[in-house]
Amino acid sequence: MGKIIALLWVVLFSSCMGITGGDKKGMAKVEKEKEMEYPITKTDAEWKSELTDMQYYVLRKAATEHAFTSDLLDNKQKGTYVCAGCSTPLFKSEHKFDSGTGWPSFFQEIEGNVAYDVDYKIGYPRTEEHCAACGGHLGHVFDDGPQPTGKRHCINGIALNFVPSNQ
């Protein structure tokens, strides 16, 4: 019985250490975000006045829209997906595919217009994507996409606007 109690204390102590370690990584991420500067900068009040409530929470507060709610999910038109915050071109329609996840997905970004970071918000590292021009949160990239890249850029549709090719 004493061994079981001792084992439980070790497990409890170890799990607390893990949570603390995760928080430190998360704090480092927050500090890193504050240090990053983007070509397009606005005050929080300016972002709030220019974006819808949902765009603001996704782009500026790194929220996630509900799966299968984006008007862009089933869009099959040819054109370019741009940042809803600053209109920077991010993805081309020819790189879009149906991932079945409920969010618009792309196997390739427009090089140089999407920036990457690591977030620990759910307890393990994920590669976060954001607009390289304004820093708006877009979504995450995973290594389970189709060829030729093997990447799945899982993007919040509310963070995007679509510009058809004929415009």
C-alpha positions in Angstrom: 0.0 0.0 0.0 2.9 2.4 0.8 4.4 1.8 -2.6 1.2 2.7 -4.4 0.9 5.9 -2.4 4.5 6.8 -3.1 3.9 6.0 -6.8 0.8 8.2 -6.9 2.9 11.1 -5.4 5.6 10.7 -8.0 3.0 10.7 -10.8 1.2 13.7 -9.4 4.5 15.6 -8.9 5.6 14.7 -12.5 2.3 15.8 -14.0 2.5 19.2 -12.3 6.0 19.6 -13.6 4.7 18.9 -17.1 2.0 21.5 -16.8 4.5 24.1 -15.6 6.9 23.3 -18.4 4.0 23.7 -20.9 3.1 27.1 -19.5 6.7 28.3 -19.8 6.8 27.3 -23.5 3.4 29.1 -23.9 4.7 32.2 -22.2 7.8 32.2 -24.4 5.4 32.1 -27.4 3.4 35.1 -26.1 6.6 37.1 -25.4 7.9 36.2 -28.9 4.6 37.4 -30.5 4.9 40.7 -28.8 8.4 41.1 -30.2 7.4 40.3 -33.8 6.8 43.3 -36.0 4.9 43.3 -39.3 4.8 45.8 -42.2 1.1 46.5 -41.6 0.4 47.6 -38.0 -2.7 49.0 -36.5 -4.0 49.6 -33.0 -6.4 47.2 -31.5 -9.2 49.8 -31.9 -8.4 50.1 -35.6 -8.6 46.3 -36.1 -11.9 46.2 -34.2 -13.4 48.9 -36.3 -12.3 47.4 -39.6 -13.1 43.7 -39.0 -16.3 41.8 -38.1 -16.4 40.5 -34.6 -15.5 36.9 -35.8 -12.7 38.1 -38.1 -11.3 40.1 -35.2 -11.3 37.1 -32.8 -9.7 34.8 -35.4 -7.2 37.1 -37.0 -6.2 39.1 -33.9 -6.9 36.7 -30.9 -6.1 33.4 -32.7 -9.5 32.0 -32.2 -10.9 29.1 -34.4 -14.1 29.3 -36.4 -16.5 26.3 -36.1 -15.8 23.5 -38.7 -18.0 23.5 -41.8 -19.2 27.1 -41.3 -17.1 28.9 -43.9 -18.6 30.2 -47.1 -15.3 29.5 -48.7 -15.2 25.8 -47.8 -16.9 24.6 -51.0 -15.7 27.5 -53.3 -14.5 26.0 -56.6 -13.9 29.3 -58.4 -10.5 30.2 -59.8 -8.8 33.0 -58.0 -6.8 34.0 -55.0 -7.5 33.8 -51.3 -6.3 37.0 -49.5 -5.9 38.0 -45.9 -9.2 39.4 -44.6 -7.3 41.9 -42.5 -4.9 43.4 -45.1 -5.7 41.8 -48.5 -2.2 40.2 -48.9 -2.5 37.3 -51.3 -2.0 34.0 -49.3 -3.2 31.0 -51.3 -4.2 30.2 -54.9 -7.3 28.3 -55.8 -5.4 25.7 -57.7 -3.7 24.7 -54.5 -7.0 24.2 -52.6 -8.3 20.7 -51.8 -11.1 19.0 -49.9 -9.4 17.7 -46.7 -12.7 16.7 -45.1 -11.8 18.6 -41.9 -14.4 21.4 -42.3 -11.9 24.2 -43.0 -10.6 25.4 -46.3 -7.3 23.5 -46.9 -4.4 24.2 -49.2 -1.3 22.1 -50.0 0.8 25.2 -50.8 0.9 28.9 -49.7 2.1 31.9 -51.8 5.7 31.9 -50.8 6.8 34.7 -48.6 3.2 35.8 -47.7 2.6 33.3 -44.9 4.7 33.2 -41.8 5.0 30.4 -39.3 5.4 30.1 -35.5 4.8 27.4 -32.9 1.9 27.4 -30.5 1.4 25.3 -27.4 -2.3 26.2 -26.8 -3.5 22.7 -26.6 -0.6 21.2 -24.7 1.7 20.2 -27.6 3.5 22.1 -30.3 1.6 22.9 -33.5 2.8 25.0 -36.5 0.7 28.2 -36.5 0.3 30.2 -39.7 -0.2 33.9 -39.9 -0.2 36.6 -42.5 3.4 37.8 -43.0 2.2 41.3 -43.7 -0.2 42.0 -40.8 0.4 39.1 -38.4 -3.2 37.9 -38.6 -3.8 34.3 -37.4 -4.8 32.1 -40.2 -4.7 28.5 -38.9 -2.2 25.7 -38.7 -0.2 23.6 -41.1 0.1 19.8 -40.8 2.1 17.1 -42.5 -0.8 15.0 -43.7 -1.7 16.8 -47.0 -1.6 15.6 -50.6 1.4 15.7 -52.9 3.4 17.4 -54.2 4.1 19.1 -50.8 2.5 16.7 -48.3 1.2 19.7 -46.4 -2.3 20.6 -45.2 -2.7 24.3 -44.5 -5.9 24.2 -42.4 -7.2 27.8 -42.6 -10.0 29.6 -40.9 -12.2 30.7 -43.8 -13.2 33.9 -41.9 -9.6 34.9 -42.1 -9.7 34.9 -45.9 -11.4 36.9 -48.6 -11.7 35.4 -52.1 -10.7 37.4 -55.2 -11.9 35.7 -58.5 -9.4 35.5 -61.3 -11.5 37.7 -63.6 -11.0 40.7 -61.2 
